[in-house]
């Protein structure tokens, strides 16, 4: 801590240290001083680092404060962009990104604005999905994960956001396109992504839109029966049919059967 003498020198030289923290400077109201302090704190706030350190949806207080401090519209867009970018880089972050987003959407002061910005950003990426798919298979799969997880977690009150059901159905259907480029690697990536997300949102999609869920199940059957479908793809998709037939429950014995079968298939292909 600076000595009294040192502080006295600062005052004498007009460096501003003599204004107590609780008082406004001449010509500045207390509210203006508060806003100024908040802006300085925000300048030191590393949103990217905070999002990198988030482990669960309960750790969003810092982000909420960051948005609330000042100029929330700009910061809402920044948070939405950061969440999206982080997920596109790492699809495993998608479930947590959606939980964090839902938590922010429930904020009384900016929640509605945050949800609107988030859905607008998601729609823009959804419209660009074909170009994303052509440029990067991993980013395309990450976008699928993000849309599915948002559908899984975002709520208006206690109700899922039904408009997302159509996007989930469409983007999941596109994962099962067959024979477009002849690349087994891409088929494996897409089917792995489909498998994971269908297990996550299949039951919810069926409850929100039975017709869309039925169409996806039909797509699964068509893919299983296609001549150019790999053994691995058939194995994964057959398990999903069993899951749905069992009312979204699957016994440990059946799960073990498909796990062992998949292990054998992978061993033969290696």
Secondary structure, 3 states (H helix, E strand, C coil): CCCHHHHHHHHHCCCCCCCCCCCCCCCCCHHHHHHHHHHHHHHCCCHHHHHHHCCCCCCCHHHHHHHHHCCHHHHHHHHHHHHHHHHHHCHHHHHHHHHHHHHHHCCCCCHHHHHHHHHHHHHHHHHCHHHHHHHCHHHHHHHHHHHHHHHHHCEECCEECCHHHHHHHHHHHHHCCCCCCCCHHHHHHHHHHHHHHHHHHHHHHHHHCHHHHHHHHHHHHHHHHCCCCCHHHHHHHHHHHHHHHCCCCCCHHHHHHHHHHHHHHHHHHC
